[in-house]
Amino acid sequence: MKATKIHYSIPDPCGKSWNDMTPESTGRFCGSCEKSVIDFTAMSDFSIVNYLEEHKNEKVCGRFTKPQLERVYSLNQPVFAPAFDLRTVVLGLALTTFSAIHGFAQTETPEPLKIDTTTLIQPLVIGTIAYRNLDHTSEKKAQGKIRNHIADFKTINVVLKTEDGTILETIHPDAKGKFEFNLDWKLKPAFIEISGVGYERQELHFSTMRQLSNIEVILPEEIEMIRGEVIQGDIKQVDEPEEDRILQKVEMGNVSIRKTEK
């Protein structure tokens, strides 16, 4: 069986900060290039191939992990069609045939089906939708601890900001990862931003937190990412071993399905 193999590359990686880009449903928007950068890091191999094949006539900017760009992808399965499972088809045909035979064998006239045509109309509730927005103005401090094992917490920045991103104060955690801010609500503090080299940036918004004391934070490590325009490599036809073959011929009416075992 011939399988089509392909690989993707980013010859000219982008140096712009992912954290500085505007979040979108499929990734982030780069203000410098004025283009959407597709986040492929959480996609399956099939989803990656599917997206890039659908947009192969366009210039696609993407975000990949290094291992994703090192692997070879398979194009032998149709991109736009769902996977075909012979067992499922055979089982469905068998059950359909059995049901038809069983139905013809019935000699008793079934009772007429009674259909309830009563329509229930539910009462409408009209009003203003309430959004939960927790008030912390009675709290004088925001304090917490970073749970990661970090040799030098001076490499971690903990920043108190207003809703529009204005910086009110920047500190570093102590040797145990603890941090604390005195809150002046006249300055309208809204969230804490935590960042550091090798870690994904985290934002802790006060309006979604139950309390501002004993905050525990685990910073996810930043995976090595490569961003830039995606280039499709050469397509190659390679021999691939045939697997999972069933010696079976199923014939039902006009349907004939054959699979042979190696």
PyMOL commands that set and color helices and strands:
alter all, ss='L'
color gray80, all
select helices_A, chain A and resi 18-20+45-54+66-70+86-104+153-155+185-187+206-208
alter helices_A, ss='H'
color red, helices_A
select strands_A, chain A and resi 2-6+8-9+22-24+27-30+35-39+61-65+73-74+141-146+156-162+167-171+178-182+189-196+199-205+215-217+225-229+231-232+236-239+248-252+255-259
alter strands_A, ss='S'
color yellow, strands_A
deselect
rebuild
show_as cartoon
